[in-house]
Amino acid sequence: MARSRFWLILALSLSACGGSHYGKDDSRLDPDKEKLIDKLTLFVEAVQGDRFDVALGYLTSAEKAKMEEGNPTVTPAMQRRLKAVRLSTLANKPGVQLQGGKLEGIYAWLPNVDHVPGPATGEIPPPLP
């Protein structure tokens, strides 16, 4: 009985230690990417909570100006565009980055939710008699 306990404890100890490693194959995120994802998470949570003033606070001043489009507040059209964007989309897009602790490059990746594709006017058949 004592012999089997020894082998059980040895096997558990080896398996517990065998899974940790450090080096090139380490699956942890790059610290800069992790900071970007943290800031994007805060931005998206603020947008989803309709706290657009808070969300714009996470942006660089140039990016904030693009979002406001010359208005003192975020327009309803821009609010729809902001609500349509996903964290996973932004995190993987080139150009979305942290600049001095603020987000930059989001505006270029906002979806155009006001444009609804449909047939051209010439392709619509005339009404039936």
Rosetta blueprint (number, residue, H / E / L):
1 M L
2 A H
3 R H
4 S H
5 R H
6 F H
7 W H
8 L H
9 I H
10 L H
11 A H
12 L H
13 S H
14 L H
15 S H
16 A H
17 C H
18 G H
19 G L
20 S L
21 H L
22 Y L
23 G L
24 K L
25 D L
26 D L
27 S L
28 R L
29 L L
30 D L
31 P H
32 D H
33 K H
34 E H
35 K H
36 L H
37 I H
38 D H
39 K H
40 L H
41 T H
42 L H
43 F H
44 V H
45 E H
46 A H
47 V H
48 Q H
49 G L
50 D L
51 R L
52 F H
53 D H
54 V H
55 A H
56 L H
57 G L
58 Y L
59 L E
60 T L
61 S H
62 A H
63 E H
64 K H
65 A H
66 K H
67 M H
68 E H
69 E L
70 G L
71 N L
72 P L
73 T L
74 V L
75 T L
76 P H
77 A H
78 M H
79 Q H
80 R H
81 R H
82 L H
83 K H
84 A H
85 V L
86 R L
87 L H
88 S H
89 T H
90 L H
91 A H
92 N L
93 K L
94 P L
95 G L
96 V L
97 Q E
98 L E
99 Q E
100 G L
101 G L
102 K E
103 L E
104 E E
105 G L
106 I L
107 Y H
108 A H
109 W H
110 L L
111 P L
112 N L
113 V L
114 D L
115 H L
116 V L
117 P L
118 G L
119 P L
120 A L
121 T H
122 G H
123 E H
124 I L
125 P L
126 P L
127 P L
128 L L
129 P L
